[in-house]
Amino acid sequence: MQYRAFLIKYAEIALKGKNRYLFENALVDQIRRALKNVEGDLRVRKEQGRIYVECHSDTYDYEECLQALGWVFGIVGICPVVILEDNGFEELTKDVLRYMEEAYPGCSLTFKVNARRARKAYPLQSMEINARLGEAILDAFPGMGVDVHHPQLLLNVEVREKIYVYSQEIPGLGGMPAGCNGKAMLLLSGGIDSPVAGYMISRRGVSIEAVYFHAPPYTSERARQKVVDLATQVSAYCGPVRLHVVNFTDIQLYIYDQCPHDELTIHMRRYMMRIAEHFAVEDGCQGLVTGESIGQVASQTMQSLTATNQVCTLPVYRPLIAFDKQDIIEIAQKIGTYETSVLPFEDCCTIFVAKHPVTKPSLKSIERSEQRLKEKIDDLVAQAIETTEIVMVGM
């Protein structure tokens, strides 16, 4: 059958008390953004704790609409719904039977009617609606059976100004609407982890900007494009992303020349964090986000993370901190970034990676080594910031 409306279900937003309307409005905005390129006159409205998407044109693409809604954080369920005028209970019964016949040809399922009378002036109470509609369905479709505990079909009937009938709930992404919980700066590489971290933090309502550290000529233009593609894929969930592409080559070469090679990764990471924080503060972000997971590589031990954290004044959020690699890969595959992440275009040159990196760096030793950089490092950082390229994706 042709559905012309959807009931949008959410979960956590309903618990927000007096601020609930702010989160509902954020979700409505995200739904409108997701639907802006879908064919048809699609309108989003709120009504008594419900959000509806309705088609007000003769035609629209049902599957495209479902797909667009499936990318919106904050939605836990998408229910194709039939909206009926209140023409009395007898007409409602006929409409419900017609709905059952069209939606479930053959009608040989166990079912339960779940009525909700939001409009208290309606002459029948919820239990009466359940009983009378259930009886009519059993009379009309002998193959149907009632199961109030574990029905195969839950028929929902909501009595409001109009009457809403639905029985299917398509799972959404859950989480919170993008942007309702502030903004953070994602350190984005071409690997598997950081795009997943961006997805995970966005799922909690945080909008993101991103910074990528490029090292030409040691990394190729294809490596840079790979990161732009990953940012674009993440933006499908979180909205437009402002990507800062930083030329990091001179800083890497200087650190390589001046610092102990077993500490290279730590020093480079510390300067990446400093530069990322500069852009985060400049753009009004409330924190940094990385794809680090404890113990995954030498730069992600507890001691190494402490050493990199020490240069930051903003909080550093690590959504994947306790995830196994396989857990991260599975999420990357689900969100569509995995195939791009494993393309063979490395985002850092192997000459900058130590053969035997320190796994338990001493913060005093790291700070002592960085004294060797004092002559030129501030100028190199300033130059990297000044020459940073801004790429807007997902617009």
C-alpha positions as CSV (number, residue, x, y, z in Angstrom):
1,M,0.0,0.0,0.0
2,Q,1.1,3.6,-0.5
3,Y,2.0,5.4,2.7
4,R,1.9,9.2,2.7
5,A,3.2,9.8,6.2
6,F,5.7,8.6,8.8
7,L,5.6,8.8,12.5
8,I,9.2,9.5,13.8
9,K,10.0,7.9,17.1
10,Y,12.8,9.0,19.5
11,A,14.0,7.8,22.9
12,E,16.3,9.9,25.0
13,I,14.8,13.2,23.9
14,A,11.6,12.3,25.8
15,L,13.6,12.3,29.1
16,K,14.9,15.9,28.7
17,G,12.2,17.6,30.9
18,K,11.7,21.3,30.3
19,N,14.4,21.4,27.7
20,R,12.8,18.6,25.6
21,Y,11.5,21.1,23.0
22,L,15.0,22.2,22.2
23,F,16.1,18.6,21.3
24,E,12.8,18.0,19.4
25,N,13.4,21.2,17.4
26,A,17.0,20.1,16.7
27,L,15.7,16.7,15.5
28,V,13.1,18.4,13.3
29,D,15.8,20.6,11.7
30,Q,18.0,17.5,11.0
31,I,15.0,15.7,9.4
32,R,14.3,18.6,7.2
33,R,17.9,18.8,6.1
34,A,17.9,15.1,5.3
35,L,14.8,15.4,3.2
36,K,15.6,18.5,1.3
37,N,16.7,16.6,-1.8
38,V,14.0,13.9,-1.7
39,E,11.3,14.2,-4.4
40,G,7.9,15.4,-3.2
41,D,6.5,18.1,-1.0
42,L,7.6,16.6,2.3
43,R,6.7,18.5,5.5
44,V,7.8,17.9,9.1
45,R,5.6,18.8,12.0
46,K,5.4,18.3,15.8
47,E,2.2,17.4,17.6
48,Q,1.8,16.5,21.3
49,G,5.1,14.7,21.7
50,R,5.1,13.3,18.2
51,I,7.0,14.2,15.0
52,Y,5.4,13.4,11.7
53,V,6.7,13.6,8.1
54,E,3.9,14.0,5.6
55,C,3.8,14.1,1.8
56,H,1.6,16.9,0.4
57,S,2.2,16.2,-3.3
58,D,0.7,13.6,-5.6
59,T,3.9,11.6,-5.8
60,Y,7.1,11.1,-3.8
61,D,9.8,8.4,-3.6
62,Y,8.9,6.3,-0.6
63,E,12.2,4.3,-0.6
64,E,14.3,7.4,-0.9
65,C,12.5,9.1,1.9
66,L,13.1,6.0,4.2
67,Q,16.7,6.0,3.2
68,A,17.1,9.7,4.0
69,L,15.4,9.3,7.4
70,G,17.7,6.3,8.2
71,W,20.7,8.6,8.2
72,V,19.4,11.0,10.9
73,F,20.8,10.7,14.5
74,G,18.1,10.9,17.1
75,I,15.5,8.7,15.3
76,V,15.0,5.3,16.9
77,G,12.1,4.2,14.7
78,I,10.4,5.2,11.5
79,C,6.7,4.1,11.3
80,P,4.8,4.3,8.0
81,V,1.4,5.6,9.1
82,V,-2.1,6.0,7.7
83,I,-3.8,9.1,8.8
84,L,-7.6,8.9,9.0
85,E,-10.3,11.5,9.6
86,D,-12.5,10.9,12.7
87,N,-15.8,9.9,11.0
88,G,-17.0,7.7,13.9
89,F,-16.0,4.3,15.2
90,E,-17.9,2.4,12.4
91,E,-15.9,4.1,9.7
92,L,-12.7,3.6,11.7
93,T,-13.4,-0.1,11.8
94,K,-13.8,-0.2,8.1
95,D,-10.6,1.7,7.5
96,V,-8.6,-0.5,9.8
97,L,-9.9,-3.7,8.1
98,R,-9.0,-2.2,4.7
99,Y,-5.6,-1.4,6.1
100,M,-5.1,-4.9,7.3
101,E,-6.2,-6.4,4.0
102,E,-3.8,-4.2,2.0
103,A,-0.8,-4.3,4.3
104,Y,-1.0,-8.0,5.2
105,P,-2.6,-10.0,2.3
106,G,-3.8,-13.4,3.6
107,C,-3.9,-12.1,7.2
108,S,-2.7,-15.3,9.1
109,L,-0.8,-13.7,11.9
110,T,-1.1,-13.4,15.7
111,F,-1.9,-9.8,16.6
112,K,-2.6,-7.3,19.3
113,V,-4.4,-4.0,19.0
114,N,-2.7,-1.2,21.0
115,A,-4.9,1.9,21.1
116,R,-3.9,5.2,22.6
117,R,-6.5,7.8,23.3
118,A,-4.7,11.1,23.4
119,R,-7.9,13.0,22.7
120,K,-9.9,12.4,25.9
121,A,-13.1,13.6,24.3
122,Y,-13.2,10.5,22.1
123,P,-16.3,8.5,23.2
124,L,-14.5,5.2,23.6
125,Q,-11.7,4.5,26.0
126,S,-8.5,2.8,24.9
127,M,-9.4,-0.7,26.2
128,E,-12.8,-0.5,24.4
129,I,-11.1,0.4,21.2
130,N,-8.7,-2.5,21.6
131,A,-11.5,-5.0,22.3
132,R,-13.9,-3.8,19.5
133,L,-11.2,-3.5,16.8
134,G,-9.8,-6.9,17.8
135,E,-13.2,-8.5,17.6
136,A,-13.8,-7.0,14.1
137,I,-10.4,-8.3,12.9
138,L,-11.1,-11.8,14.1
139,D,-14.5,-11.8,12.4
140,A,-13.1,-10.5,9.1
141,F,-10.0,-12.7,9.0
142,P,-10.4,-16.2,10.4
143,G,-6.7,-16.9,10.0
144,M,-5.8,-14.3,12.6
145,G,-5.3,-15.0,16.3
146,V,-4.9,-12.8,19.3
147,D,-1.6,-12.9,21.3
148,V,-1.3,-10.1,23.8
149,H,2.2,-11.1,25.0
150,H,4.2,-11.8,21.9
151,P,2.1,-10.9,18.8
152,Q,3.6,-11.1,15.4
153,L,1.7,-8.0,14.5
154,L,1.2,-5.0,16.8
155,L,-1.5,-2.8,15.4
156,N,-1.2,0.8,16.8
157,V,-4.2,3.1,16.8
158,E,-3.6,6.6,18.1
159,V,-6.6,8.9,18.6
160,R,-5.6,12.5,18.3
161,E,-7.3,15.3,16.3
162,K,-7.0,12.7,13.5
163,I,-6.5,9.0,13.9
164,Y,-3.1,7.4,13.2
165,V,-2.8,3.7,12.3
166,Y,0.5,1.9,12.0
167,S,2.0,-1.5,12.5
168,Q,5.6,-1.4,11.2
169,E,8.6,0.2,12.9
170,I,11.8,0.5,10.9
171,P,14.9,0.9,13.1
172,G,16.7,4.2,13.1
173,L,20.3,5.2,14.1
174,G,19.3,6.3,17.6
175,G,21.5,8.7,19.5
176,M,20.9,12.4,19.7
177,P,20.3,15.0,17.0
178,A,23.5,16.3,15.4
179,G,24.6,19.6,16.9
180,C,22.5,19.7,20.0
181,N,25.5,18.9,22.3
182,G,28.1,21.3,21.0
183,K,31.0,21.0,18.6
184,A,34.4,19.2,18.6
185,M,37.4,19.0,16.4
186,L,38.1,15.5,15.0
187,L,41.7,14.5,14.2
188,L,41.0,12.7,10.9
189,S,43.4,10.4,9.2
190,G,43.0,8.0,6.4
191,G,42.8,5.0,8.7
192,I,39.8,2.9,10.0
193,D,39.5,4.4,13.5
194,S,39.2,8.1,13.2
195,P,36.1,8.2,10.9
196,V,34.4,5.8,13.3
197,A,35.3,8.1,16.2
198,G,33.7,11.0,14.3
199,Y,30.6,8.9,13.7
200,M,30.4,7.9,17.4
201,I,30.8,11.4,18.8
202,S,28.3,12.7,16.3
203,R,25.8,10.1,17.3
204,R,25.8,11.8,20.8
205,G,24.7,15.1,19.3
206,V,28.1,16.6,18.7
207,S,28.7,18.4,15.4
208,I,32.3,18.1,14.1
209,E,35.0,19.9,12.3
210,A,38.1,18.0,11.2
211,V,41.8,18.4,10.8
212,Y,44.0,16.3,8.6
213,F,47.8,16.4,8.6
214,H,49.2,16.1,5.1
215,A,52.9,15.5,4.4
216,P,53.7,16.1,0.7
217,P,55.7,14.9,-1.2
218,Y,56.0,11.9,1.2
219,T,52.2,11.4,1.0
220,S,50.3,11.5,-2.2
221,E,47.5,13.6,-3.5
222,R,45.4,10.4,-3.5
223,A,46.0,10.1,0.2
224,R,44.6,13.6,0.7
225,Q,41.6,12.8,-1.5
226,K,41.0,9.6,0.5
227,V,40.6,11.7,3.7
228,V,38.3,14.2,1.9
229,D,36.2,11.2,0.9
230,L,36.1,9.9,4.4
231,A,35.0,13.3,5.7
232,T,32.3,13.4,3.1
233,Q,31.1,9.9,4.2
234,V,31.0,10.9,7.9
235,S,29.2,14.2,6.9
236,A,26.2,12.1,5.6
237,Y,25.5,11.4,9.3
238,C,26.6,14.6,11.1
239,G,26.0,17.3,8.5
240,P,28.6,19.5,6.7
241,V,32.2,19.2,7.9
242,R,34.8,21.9,7.7
243,L,38.1,20.1,7.0
244,H,41.4,21.7,7.8
245,V,44.2,20.3,5.7
246,V,47.5,21.1,7.4
247,N,50.9,20.8,5.6
248,F,52.9,19.0,8.3
249,T,56.0,18.1,6.3
250,D,58.5,20.6,7.6
251,I,57.4,20.0,11.2
252,Q,57.9,16.2,10.8
253,L,61.3,16.7,9.1
254,Y,62.5,19.0,11.9
255,I,61.3,16.6,14.6
256,Y,63.0,13.7,12.8
257,D,66.3,15.6,12.7
258,Q,66.3,16.9,16.3
259,C,64.6,14.3,18.5
260,P,65.3,10.7,19.5
261,H,63.8,8.4,16.9
262,D,62.1,6.1,19.4
263,E,60.1,9.2,20.5
264,L,59.2,10.4,17.0
265,T,55.5,9.4,17.1
266,I,54.9,11.0,20.5
267,H,56.5,14.3,19.5
268,M,54.6,14.5,16.2
269,R,51.4,13.6,17.9
270,R,51.9,16.3,20.5
271,Y,52.4,19.0,17.8
272,M,49.3,17.6,15.9
273,M,47.3,18.1,19.1
274,R,48.6,21.6,19.6
275,I,47.7,22.6,16.0
276,A,44.3,20.9,16.2
277,E,43.6,22.7,19.4
278,H,44.5,26.0,17.8
279,F,41.8,25.5,15.1
280,A,39.3,24.1,17.7
281,V,39.6,27.2,19.9
282,E,39.4,29.5,16.8
283,D,36.3,27.8,15.6
284,G,34.5,27.5,18.9
285,C,34.9,23.8,19.5
286,Q,34.5,22.4,23.0
287,G,37.0,19.6,22.7
288,L,39.2,17.4,20.5
289,V,38.2,13.9,19.2
290,T,40.6,11.1,18.3
291,G,40.2,7.5,17.2
292,E,42.7,6.2,19.7
293,S,42.1,2.9,21.5
294,I,44.2,1.8,24.5
295,G,47.1,-0.4,23.5
296,Q,46.3,-0.7,19.8
297,V,49.7,0.8,18.8
298,A,52.7,2.2,20.7
299,S,51.4,5.7,20.7
300,Q,48.2,4.6,22.3
301,T,49.5,3.1,25.6
302,M,48.3,4.9,28.8
303,Q,51.7,6.5,29.1
304,S,51.7,7.7,25.5
305,L,48.2,9.1,25.8
306,T,49.2,11.0,29.0
307,A,52.1,12.5,27.1
308,T,49.9,13.8,24.3
309,N,47.2,14.9,26.6
310,Q,49.6,17.1,28.5
311,V,49.9,19.7,25.7
312,C,46.1,20.2,25.5
313,T,43.9,22.6,27.5
314,L,40.7,21.4,25.8
315,P,39.3,18.0,26.8
316,V,40.2,15.1,24.5
317,Y,37.4,12.7,23.7
318,R,38.2,9.2,22.6
319,P,34.9,7.4,21.8
320,L,36.8,4.1,20.9
321,I,39.1,4.0,23.9
322,A,38.0,0.5,25.1
323,F,37.0,-0.9,21.7
324,D,38.8,-3.9,20.1
325,K,40.0,-3.5,16.6
326,Q,37.3,-5.9,15.3
327,D,34.6,-3.9,17.0
328,I,35.9,-0.8,15.2
329,I,36.0,-2.6,11.8
330,E,32.5,-3.8,12.2
331,I,31.2,-0.2,12.8
332,A,33.3,1.1,9.9
333,Q,31.7,-1.5,7.6
334,K,28.2,-0.6,8.9
335,I,28.6,3.1,8.3
336,G,30.3,2.7,4.9
337,T,33.8,4.1,5.6
338,Y,35.7,0.8,5.8
339,E,36.3,0.3,2.0
340,T,37.7,3.8,1.7
341,S,39.9,3.5,4.8
342,V,41.6,0.4,3.5
343,L,42.6,1.9,0.2
344,P,46.4,1.6,-0.1
345,F,47.2,5.4,0.1
346,E,49.0,5.9,3.4
347,D,48.6,9.2,5.2
348,C,52.0,9.3,6.8
349,C,55.4,8.3,5.4
350,T,57.2,5.3,6.8
351,I,60.4,7.3,7.2
352,F,58.7,9.2,10.0
353,V,57.8,6.0,11.9
354,A,60.3,4.6,14.4
355,K,61.3,1.0,14.0
356,H,61.2,0.5,17.8
357,P,58.9,3.2,19.3
358,V,58.9,3.9,23.0
359,T,55.8,2.4,24.6
360,K,56.1,3.9,28.1
361,P,57.5,7.4,27.4
362,S,58.6,9.5,30.4
363,L,56.9,12.9,30.2
364,K,60.1,14.6,31.6
365,S,62.1,12.9,28.8
366,I,59.7,14.0,26.2
367,E,59.8,17.6,27.4
368,R,63.5,17.6,27.6
369,S,63.8,16.3,24.0
370,E,61.4,19.1,22.8
371,Q,63.9,21.7,24.1
372,R,65.9,20.8,21.1
373,L,63.1,22.1,18.9
374,K,63.0,25.6,20.4
375,E,65.0,27.3,17.7
376,K,62.5,26.8,14.8
377,I,59.4,24.9,15.9
378,D,57.2,28.0,16.7
379,D,57.9,29.5,13.3
380,L,57.1,26.1,11.6
381,V,53.9,25.7,13.5
382,A,52.8,29.3,12.6
383,Q,53.6,28.6,9.0
384,A,51.6,25.4,9.0
385,I,48.6,27.2,10.5
386,E,48.9,30.1,8.1
387,T,49.0,27.8,5.0
388,T,46.2,25.5,6.1
389,E,43.7,24.8,3.4
390,I,40.0,24.7,4.3
391,V,37.8,22.1,2.4
392,M,34.0,22.1,3.0
393,V,32.4,18.7,2.5
394,G,28.8,17.5,2.8
395,M,27.3,20.9,1.8
